[in-house]
Amino acid sequence: MNKKIKKVLIANRGVPAFRVIHTCRDRKIETTAVYSTPDRLATHVFLADSAVHIGEAPPIESYLNKERIIDAALKSKSNAIHPGWGFLAENHEFAQMVIDAGLIWIGPPPNVIKSMGDKIQSKKLAAKANVPTIPGVNGVKSAADIEKWMKTEKVKYPIILKASKGGGGKGMVKVSHSKELASAISKASSEAKKAFGDDKLLAEKYIEYGRHIEVQIVADNHGNIIHLFERECTIQRRNQKIIEEAPSPSIDETLRNEICVTAVRLMREIGYVSAGTVEFIFDPDTRKFYFLEVNTRLQVEHGITELITGHDIVRNMIDIAQGEKLKFSQPDIHPNRWALEVRINAEDPKTFNPSFGRISRLQLIPGHSVRVAQGVYEGSEVPPYYDSLIMLIMTSGANRQDAISAMERTLSRNLRIEGIKTLTPLLLSIIRHKAFQTADFSTRFIEEHIDELVSTLDETCVDDELHKIARFVAEVSALGPRNWM
């Protein structure tokens, strides 16, 4: 039976809220934004048809406050909730509360979110579905546990410790030598407890020069599970992605078919419904791939899959939540372009430290083959309480070089952001680097090339300086000479 969605509350802010609102507008579905006090003038508040204040700045009082968000949906007469990504998007308790309140949850079933939210449990389910998994050991509490496993399985350093309930790079610590093990366990468990409320860890063999490849899945309630091919998300800093592309330049057609079919098999095994992503680590030396995790939500980088396939994944999620069958089958999916995405984060490009404040200037000329998801505007305040992502820029072309060229043009000539620091200069240095141009990289790319990348950063340009000089001359002309002149 179809459950008609009439009004969607987006339980998020910034870029993810912006993205969901756009598809809802295309579908003529009304939207409700929620906002904290510092976000009262945020972009998503202006874009939505209505908005509800849900609390003060700390996320626990606003965007993580389940009861207030559900109450906001009921008061605004919204009959569905879309969580975007981050915050409560992979919180099975929130998903169940939404359903129990008589609202439509635009996402996978709560029991699937719960099982995939535990890395130990998800790895067991992957093994059951005959999906290759990285050699590892679960429930480690001491160095002795790990050393015993390494000796038995003949595993050598480096290894990586992971929070069982983790995600987003939190609670992950690489260990290169036995003398680092005790302190690494302490650090990983502390981070895990702080971020996820659970200090359980697992240890895995660390694939030194791995590549991060993920498969986009959409699945309805009628047994149809379809992949929209893969993305490569290898360029990361602190285990968090900053550049993604589709398709992957690391694999051939045979491997592409194998990894995509494997992802579908896993999602069928766990009873997946809605949009989701299966993440793998690929070892280029052995040409083997291993299961990492399932992201039970809309991924930040879903837009590049939409660019190469022509499918609106948020639209798919809404249709599925209404009980509809997917309107396409696997043979209908024909990727015919290459797409690239960069994450414009409010961070210092040299240190990755957060940068907050007012955006005094924002000039963006998208141009040909460019798509933008923009969570800020000129004059916006970037508050210090939330994720640093302020904008996604995607480019596409007939081939990889075309997509890279369009991105270089956009970042170097068509984008100006002042008032805060962003990763833009670093992103530009990366896509201009010879190793990136030839797709000769691994998840250690930034770590290995950071000094070289930083040395080539171009954080100012002639146009910027001329703009500042012209503004100063105008102020002097209007207000008269300054005291020190």
WOZI-V104518 format. One record per run of one state. SS is the DSSP state (H for helix, E for strand, L for the rest). FROM is the first residue (numbers start at 0). LEN is the number of residues. If there is no record, write none. Layout:
ss:from:len
SS:FROM:LEN
SS:FROM:LEN
This chain:
ss:from:len
L:0:6
E:6:4
L:10:3
H:13:13
L:26:3
E:29:7
H:36:3
L:39:3
H:42:5
L:47:2
E:49:6
L:55:3
H:58:3
L:61:4
H:65:10
L:75:4
E:79:3
L:82:9
H:91:9
L:100:3
E:103:3
L:106:3
H:109:7
L:116:2
H:118:10
L:128:4
E:132:1
L:133:2
E:135:5
L:140:2
H:142:11
L:153:5
E:158:5
L:163:9
E:172:3
L:175:2
H:177:19
L:196:4
E:200:5
L:205:5
E:210:9
L:219:5
E:224:13
L:237:2
E:239:7
L:246:6
H:252:18
L:270:3
E:273:10
L:283:4
E:287:8
L:295:6
H:301:8
L:309:3
H:312:9
L:321:8
H:329:3
L:332:5
E:337:8
L:345:1
E:346:1
L:347:6
E:353:1
L:354:2
E:356:2
L:358:2
E:360:4
L:364:5
E:369:5
L:374:6
E:380:2
L:382:6
E:388:9
L:397:2
H:399:14
L:413:1
E:414:4
L:418:5
H:423:9
L:432:1
H:433:4
L:437:7
H:444:11
L:455:6
H:461:18
L:479:6
